[in-house]
Amino acid sequence: MADTVTTTSPQVSAAVSPRRRWWAAARTSFFWMVVIAFGLRFGWMLAAHTYKFRTSDNNFGFGWEMGRIGRSIAEGHGFSNPFDVISGPTAWEPPLYPYLIGGVFKLFGVYSHASALVLLTINSLFSALTCIPIFLIAKRCFGEKVAVGSAWTWVLLPYVIYWCTHWVWETSLSALLIATIFWLALTLPERDGFRPWAAFGALWGVAALNSPVLLGFLPASGLWAWYHRAKAGKRSLAGVALASVVFLAFITPWLARNYRTFAKPVFLRSNFGAELRMGNGPNADGTWMWYLHPTQNVYALQQYERLGELAYVAERKREAVDWIKQDPARFLGVSFKKFVYYWAGVPKLSNFPPPEVKNSLFLASSILCFWGLLRALRKRKPGAWLFFWLLLCYPLVYYVVFPHARYRHPIDPEIGILAVFLINEAEKKPRRV
């Protein structure tokens, strides 16, 4: 076959060149990433009316427990009443996002469409801004091509867009915080002075007030940075001390509030025992036993009212621990199912999208992530072990309580980076002729 030479007329070249010039600049532009990502999210929210939550459940689907607490704040009752009853002060949820909801409710109306639009817009901004640390992490660890692919995948992927445009919850902010902390940990070994350490402590303080489960990654991120600074001959003790002081300065007021309110030490949130019971017990199958939740179970709600929050949670924890002690082998089997469901998708009876299709795509992304991690470790890519510790430490609590697709989203930025890295590596392989 004769070689074919393709020529381009000046008219065609002139038509194509501006677009190519724009992409050459936009592909690495944080401005365009954030603007396009936010535009897609905001546009979908308006087009699909995702800010119109159903009201048949007395608006509980609008923020769930956080929405109820936000309502209580807006109506002047303080951080209280996480369910449909007047139950008094609570620590069922961490403080940051419920106070955000309460502030929006105060300005735009409790459970109003305007409040939903504002809150989902804020979530969309959090999601759009996550493109920046994704690009920085990927470029530092794997190069610019992977950085461009990872960031723009986050911009365009419908799965990512779903969470920030449908859920009034802390999920999108958690993803932004973990990605930013991950990038800061990567750069700490080469940074001097105390400002990076202060920022590290502050970010972890905000993350703790937003979602305490994120703290599972705190020891690994700090120790990783300390180890690599030590390898470079840099001291870290003073910086770690400063970060610790800043972190404690962020969370101590809320710990003091909880102690003053409940007359006993309560960490950032109180409901672990209840969550443990909803994943462990005689009917446990690796999924969330939603029918035990006080919003779904009249007896549980009455018990919550009668005992009070802390005693109720303690009773639920006792039930779960007794079951675990009585049948540890079954507990291990159920925990293994939770591990599988966390990474492969939770079984769900629904018609659209078909659960088999949805979970197959969910599992595929996990496989690409783990495969990419193994390749990164083998090739000794910068930060590969930090990816390893994140994927190991962060999900551990969900193997004990119960999994949900939302619980993976805070680490989806790093999962996406590893998946894009693997695909990029596959493209590099020479084809056999």
N, C-alpha and C positions, 0 to 999 in steps of 0.2 A: 504494500500500500504506500502510495506516495505521501510524503509529508505535506501537511496542509498548513499554509501560512495565513493567519487571520490578520486582516488590516482593519483599522477603525477609522472611520471618516472623521474629519474635524468636527462636524455637527454632533455626531454621537459622543465623541470625546468631551465636547463642551457640555453635553447634557449630563454625562456621568461624573465628570470631575468634581463639581461642587459637592455632590453627595459623598464621594470618596474623601474629599478634603474634610468635610464635616465629620465623618466617622473617624478619620485619622486623629482628629483632635478630641472628639467626644468619647472615644473608646476608653480613654484613661482620665476623663474629666469627672471629678467628683460632682461638679455642678450639674452636668447633664444626667449622670446616674441618678442623683437624688431627685431632680426635677421630673424626669421621666417616670421613675418609680412611684413618686408621690402622685403624679398625674394619673397613672394607670389605676392606682388604688382608689383615689378620690373619684375618678370617673366611674369605676365599677360600682362603688358604693352608691353613687347617684343613679346610675342606670338600673341597677338591680334592687334598689330600695332596701339595702341591707340594714339601714338605720331604723326601719320600721319593725320593731320587735313585736311578737305576739303578746297579747294582753290577757289571754285566757287563763294564765296561771298567776294572775295578779301581778304581772310584770316581773316574775321571778327570773325569767330568761334574760332579762336586761341586767346583766352583771351578777346574777345569782347572789351568793352571800355578800360579795363585795358591793353589789348594788343595794342590797338591803341596809348594809352599814352606811353606805353613802347617803341613802335616804334619811337615815337617822341623824347623820351629821347635818345635812341640809335643813332638817326640821328642828334643829336645836337640841337634840337629845344626846349628842356626843357619839363617841365610837361605841356603838351598842346595837343590839337587836339584829343578829345576822339572819333570822328566820322571820316567819310571819306573825310572831308573837312578841309582846313587849317583855323581854327577858333581861334587860339591863346591860351593863358594860360587858364587853367581849374582847377576847384575844383570838377568836376563831380564825381571823385572817391577819396578815401583816399590815402595817398601817399605810404604806405609801399610796397604793392605788385606790383604796377606799376613800382616802382623803381627796385624791384627785377627782373621783366621782362625786364626792360630796360638794366640792367647790364648783364643779360644772352644774350639778343639780341646783345649787344655790343661785347661780347666775342665769341658767336657761330653763329651769323647771325640772321637777322630779319626774323621772321616767318620760320625759317629753321627747318628741322626735328631734327637736333642736339639740337637746343634751346628747342624744345618741349620735347625731351627726358630728357634734364637736368631739366627743370621746373617740369615735372611730377615726376621725380626721387626725387626732393626736396619735392614735395607734399607727395610722398610716405613715405619719411623719417619723415615728420611731423605726418602723420597718424600712422606710426609704433611707434613713440615715445609716442603717446597718450596712449598706453597700460600701461605706467608707472603710470601716475596719476589715471587712471581708477582703477588699482589694489590697489593703496594706499587709494583712496576714499572708495572703496568697503570694503576693509579689516577693515578700521577704523569704518565704519558705520554698517557693516553687518557680518563681519567675513571672515576668509580666504577662505572658500569654495565658497562664493559668489564672492570674489575677483578673484579667479582662473577662475571661470565660466565667469565673466564679461570681464576680460582681454583677455582670449582666444577666446571668442565670437567676440571681436573686431579684433583680429588677423585674424580670419578665415571667417568672414561674407562677402559674395560677395557684398552686398549692401554698406558696408563700403569701400570696395576696389574700387568700381565704382567711387566714387567722386574724389579720389586722382589720379586715372589713366586716367580720361577723361576730367577733368575740369582744365584749367589753370586759377585759381581763388584763392581767399584767404580762401576758405571754410575749407580745412584741417588744416591750421594754426589756424583758429578761434576755431576749436574743441580742438586743443591742448592747446591753451591759456586759454579757459574757464575752461577746466578740471584742468589745473595747478592752476589757480586762485581759483577754488572751493576747491581744496585740501589745498592750503595755508590758505584760510579763515577758514577751519575746524581746522587747527592746531594753528592758532593765539591765541586762548584763553589760551593755555598752554605755549606759547613761551615768553621768556623774551628778553629784549634788543631792539635795534632799527633796526637791520638788517632785521628781518621779515617784519617790516612795510615798510622799504625802498624797499624790493623786491615786496611787495604788490603794492606800488605806481608805480614801474617800469613796472611790468607786465600789470597793467591797462593802463599805457602810451603806451606800445607796442600794446595792444589790441585796443586802441582808434585809433592809426595810421593805424592799419590793417583793422578794421571794426567798425566804431562808433556805430553801432546798438548794439554791445556787451555791451555798457555802460548802457544799461537798467538794467543790473544785478549789477552794481557798488554800488548804495546806499544800496541795500539789503545785499550784501556780507559784506560791511563795517559795517553796523549797526548790523548784526548778530554777527560778531566777537566782536564788542564793547560790546554788551549786554552780551555775555557769559563770556567775561573777567570781566565785572562788577560783575556778579554772583560769580566769583571766587575771588573777592576782588582785582582785578588788575586794575591799571590805564591805560588809553588808549589815553588820550588827546594829549600827546606829540607825540605818535606814529602815530595817525591820522594826526596830523599836518605835520609830516615828510613825510608820504605817500602822502599827498596832494601836498606838495612842489615838491616831486620827480615826481609825475604825471604831474603837470603843467610844470616842466622842460622838460618833453618829448614832450608835445604837443604845447608848446608856440612857438617854432620856426616855426611850420607849420601855426599856427594862424597868426603869424607876416607876413609870406610869403603871405598868402591870403589877409591880410589887405593891404599890400604894392602893391599887384597885382591888386586888385579890388577896392581899395580906400574906402572900407567899411568893417565892421566886417563880416567875413564868417567863420562858424565853420569848422570842419574837412572836410566836403564835402558839396556840394552846391545843390544837385539834389533832395532834399526831395519833393519840390513842384511838380516836374515832375513825380516822383513816385506816389505821392498822386493822381494826375490826371489820371494816367494809371490804377488806381484801383477804381476811383470814377467819375461818370458822367452819362449822359442819358442812355448809354448802359451797365452800370455796372452790372455784374452778379456774382461777387465774385472772378473772375479770373483776370489774367493780360491782359489788353487790349493792346496787343503788337503792334497792328497796329497804335497806337498813338506815338510810339517811333520814334525819329528822324532818326534812321537807317532803319525804315520800312515805314516812311511817308515822302514823298518829301516836302509837305507843312510845316510839323513840322521842318524839317531840314533847309529849307529856312528861317523860322521864327527864328530859333536858330541863324543862321548866321546874320540876319538883326538886331535882338534885342540885341544880345550878351547873354552870358550864364545866368547871374543873372536876367536880365529882362525877358528872356524866362521862366526861372523857376518860377519867380514871377507871370507871366501871367498864367502859367499852374496851379499854386497853387490857384490863384484867381478863375479860372473856377471851380476847384474842391470844394473849400469852398462855392462858390455861390450855387452849386448844393446841397451840404449838407444842407445849410441853407434853401433852397427852399423845400426840401423833407427829413426832418430828420428821418421820420419813415422808408422810403425806405433805407436810409443810414444805419440805425440800422439793417434792414433785410439783406442788402448786407454784413455788417460787421459780422453778425452771420454766413453767408455762408462762409466767409473767415476763421472764427474760425473753422468751420467744415472741410473745405478743408485743413487747416494747419495741422490738426491732423489725418484726414482720407485720405488725398491724393487729389490732384487737378484733376478734370476730364480732360482727354486728349484723343484725337482721335488717336489711334495708334494700330497697329496689333501685335507687339511683343515688350515687353511682353504684353499680354492682360491687358488693364487698370483695368479690374475688379479684376484680380488676384493680380496685383501689388498694387492696392489701398487696397485690403482686407488685404494683409500682412502689409502694412503701418499702417492701422487702428488697426490691431491686436497688433502691437508693442506699439501703443499709449495706448490701453486699458490695456495691461499688465503693462505699466509704471504707469498709474494713479491708478490702483488697487494696485500695489506695493507701491506707495506713501501713499495711505490711510492706508495700513497695517503697513507701517513704522511709520506713525504718531500715529496710535493707540497703537503700541507697544513701542512708545517713543524711537525709535532708534536714536543714535547720528547722528546729521546732517539732520534729517528728514525735519525739517522746512527750512533748507537751500535749499534742493531739491525743496520744495514747492515754495519758493520765486523765484528760477531760472525758474521753469516751468510757474510761473505766470507772471513774469516781462519781461523776454527776448522776448517772442513772441508778446507782446502787439502791437508793431508798425506794425506788419504784418496783424493784424486784421483791421487796418486802411488803409494800402496801398493795398497790395495783397499778397497771399501766393505762395510758391513754395517749392517743396520737398527739394531743396538745403538750404532753410532758416531754416530747422529743424536740419540739420546736425551738426551745432556747439554745440547743446545740446544732440546729439545722445549718447555720452558717458554716460551721467547721465541717459538718458532714458533706455539704455541697462542695467545699474546697477540695476535700480529699477525693470526691467522686470526679470532679473536673480534672484534677491532677492525674488520676488513673486514665481517663479518656485521652488526655493529652499525651501520656506516655504510650498508649496504644497506637496513636497516630504517628509517633516517631519511629515505630518499628519498620524497617525496610520490607517492602513486599517482594515475595519471590516471583520471579519471572518464569 
